[in-house]
Amino acid sequence: MQNGMLYIEKIKREIKENKEAAVSIAPSYPAAFGQNKAGRLVSALKKLGFSRVEETVYILPKIIKLRSELVKHSEIPILGNSCPRIVKMIHEEFPHLVSCLPSFHSPMVAHCSSLKQRFGKDIITVFIGPCIEKRAEAEEAESVDYVLTFKEFYKWLQMEKIDLENLESRPFDAEPPEWARFSVFLMEIHGIKESKAFLEGFPQNSRKGKFIELLGCKGGCLNGPGMLGRGVNIKR
Ligand code: SF4
């Protein structure tokens, strides 16, 4: 059984045992399911038994504030830690740049921590997004219990015969400010080769007071390995 299916079985068991479960859904969900499917996705997740459904960007205003403080007081430019592929590469190939990474958590880990802080440490947290690498990151973080890709989540919906077309829209359980949704797409460099070339010249190729987010996948998270859309026929 593939990891994702195994996780789905575990999550289903936990929900069946009446444990509370919450979802943190990555900002790229409109690219996976269609621009106008947000409310139906919430309904689908509630149907699967999740008591709370939030967007990961809910935590962005807090993280952006921390980033601004950091760059303001740093003598060197700061590298983002949203992409686990990049963080791993920095640790393995550019250890002298580890100090340029923020000491606070990535958005996924920070949002799941926030869910546990607000709704109790026993709430099960499930991050759903386009990234398979986040599974390794989650193993190191106490706050993220499971990671599913959009492809795996879509498979789950199919297994339960849940059709998004037949669901009513429901609002997310928390609304982040609209600007937070757009701020995540302000990446500067994407692709492993491109990021590596950039890191080879860092920090001389950047200036103090700058925050630089590198994304390992070419095209960023919208092209992540767990993204839905290629080969999946979903009515938008
Ligand atoms: S760029 Fe790719 S590896 Fe990095 S967080 Fe996004 S999906 Fe994951």
Residues whose N, C-alpha, C, O or C-beta is under 5 A from the ligand:
A	BS01	SF4	S82 C83 P84 R85 P130 C131 E133 L215 G216 C217 G220 C221 G224 P225
